[in-house]
Amino acid sequence: MKLIQTILFAITISLLFSSCALIVGGSKYNAIVEVVGAPDASIYYKGKNIGIGNASIRIPRNQADKLIFAVRKDGCDEKQYVFTTRKYRGWAFAGSLITYTIILPGGVPIPLGVIFDFAFSANWKPNKYETGIQKMDYKNYKYTLEYSDCNSKPAEDINFSIKEQLKGLEELFNNGDITEEEYKASRKKVLGL
């Protein structure tokens, strides 16, 4: 009975105080994302727009090696930024092992802190040595996305596209596939009138 009480007490204390990595860094970190070269570009994460020019989003620590940000700007090609490495938080493991290990009767150690850290994936962090990542502190990492090579379409390509559309409309009208009203309305739409 005393063994069960000791285990329940240890689990209660561990849940209340969590563990070293979970307390100090949490199971998520803040990714502060900045687009350099295009402050008016939209930033996307998992298909969702998270900001324009810069954004902040909470990322589960175990996903630090699976990040994909997309940057979009009108008239430019979308560019994706992929981050594929993460680091193990060794100090957090040591802290959890030392401070949150209980000793059962009979001298059996149970590293509850380590168990909780692994259960909540608190042992990981972004790799600050990966290009574009800067560690600000244990909970905040800055992702710099270089987007200065915006490939906007040249004006002659746009004009060519308009010419082709007008030519196609005229052909549809001449073949009798669309009425004169449809032709005029579509022509105005293509010309932006």
Secondary structure, DSSP 4 states (H G I P E B T S, - for coil): -HHHHHHHHHHHHHHHH--HHHHHT-SEEEEEEEEES-TT-EEEETTEEEEESEEEEEEEGGGTTSEEEEEE-TTS--EEEEE--EEE-HHHHHHHHHHS-EEETTTEEE-HHHHHHHHTTTTEEE-TTSTTEEEEETTEEEEEEE-----PPPHHHHHHHHHHHHHHHHHHHHTTSS-HHHHHHHHHHHHT-
